[in-house]
């Protein structure tokens, strides 16, 4: 099974959440958002690292949306 670090660059997500890098859409992260909404029990079984990375992704996405609205 692939590890999170092999699928996404967690460090890049964290820097994007801090505003140091521009937001880049990630299909894997978007699927995790969908999983959380449609299958919360399955999402709950994911590792804390995956959930933390998703939090960074969503923070950078919100930041990008806020900048685009200005």
Contact map, one row per residue, 1 for C-alpha under 8 A:
1110000000000000000000000000000000000000000000000000000000000000000000
1111011000000000000000000000000000000000000000000000000000000000000000
1111111000000000000000000000000000000000000000000000000000000000000000
0111111101000000000000000000000000000000000000001100000000000000000000
0011111111000000000000000000000000000000000000000000000000000000000000
0111111110000000000000000000000000000000000000000000000000000000000000
0111111110000000000000000001000000000000000000000000000000000000000000
0001111111000000000000000000000000000000000000000000000000000000000000
0000111111111000000000000000000000000000000000000000000000000000000000
0001100111111100000000000000000000000000000000000000100000000000000000
0000000011111110000000000000000000000000000000000000000000000000000000
0000000011111111000010000000000000000000000000000000000000000000000000
0000000011111111100000000000000000000000000000000000100110010000000000
0000000001111111110000000000000000000000000000000000100110000000000000
0000000000111111111110000000000000000000000000000000000000000000000000
0000000000011111111111100000000000000000000000000000000110010000000000
0000000000001111111110000000000000000000000000000000000111111010000000
0000000000000111111110000000000000000000000000000000000000010000000000
0000000000000011111111000000000000000000000000000000000000010010000000
0000000000000011111111000000000000000000000000000000000000000000000000
0000000000010011111111100000000000000000000000000000000000000000000000
0000000000000001001111110000000000000000000000000000000000010001000000
0000000000000001000011111000000000000000000000000000000000011001000000
0000000000000000000001111100000000000000000000000000000000000000000000
0000000000000000000000111110010000000000000000000000000000001000000000
0000000000000000000000011111110000000000000000000000000000000000000000
0000000000000000000000001111111000000000000000000000000000000000000000
0000001000000000000000000111111100000000000000000000000000000000000000
0000000000000000000000000111111110000000000000000000010010000000000000
0000000000000000000000001111111111000000000000000000000000000000000000
0000000000000000000000000011111111100000000000000000000000000000000000
0000000000000000000000000001111111110000001000000000010000000000000000
0000000000000000000000000000111111111000000000000000010000000000000000
0000000000000000000000000000011111111100000000000000000000000000000000
0000000000000000000000000000001111111111011000000000000000000000000000
0000000000000000000000000000000111111111011100000000000000000000000000
0000000000000000000000000000000011111111000000000000000000000000000000
0000000000000000000000000000000001111111000000000000000000000000000000
0000000000000000000000000000000000111111111000000000000000000000000000
0000000000000000000000000000000000111111111100000000000000000000000000
0000000000000000000000000000000000000011111110000000000000000000000000
0000000000000000000000000000000000110011111111000000000000000000000000
0000000000000000000000000000000100110011111111000000000000000000000000
0000000000000000000000000000000000010001111111000000000000000000000000
0000000000000000000000000000000000000000111111100000000000000000000000
0000000000000000000000000000000000000000011111110110000000000000000000
0000000000000000000000000000000000000000000011111110000000000000000000
0000000000000000000000000000000000000000000001111111000000000000000000
0001000000000000000000000000000000000000000000111111100000000000000000
0001000000000000000000000000000000000000000001111111110000000000000000
0000000000000000000000000000000000000000000001111111111000000000000000
0000000000000000000000000000000000000000000000011111111100000000000000
0000000001001100000000000000000000000000000000001111111110000000000000
0000000000000000000000000000100110000000000000000111111111000000000000
0000000000000000000000000000000000000000000000000011111111100000000000
0000000000001101100000000000000000000000000000000001111111110000000000
0000000000001101100000000000100000000000000000000000111111111000000000
0000000000000000100000000000000000000000000000000000011111111100000000
0000000000000000100000000000000000000000000000000000001111111110000000
0000000000001001111001100000000000000000000000000000000111111111000000
0000000000000000100000101000000000000000000000000000000011111111100000
0000000000000000000000000000000000000000000000000000000001111111110000
0000000000000000101000000000000000000000000000000000000000111111111000
0000000000000000000001100000000000000000000000000000000000011111111100
0000000000000000000000000000000000000000000000000000000000001111111110
0000000000000000000000000000000000000000000000000000000000000111111111
0000000000000000000000000000000000000000000000000000000000000011111111
0000000000000000000000000000000000000000000000000000000000000001111111
0000000000000000000000000000000000000000000000000000000000000000111111
0000000000000000000000000000000000000000000000000000000000000000011111
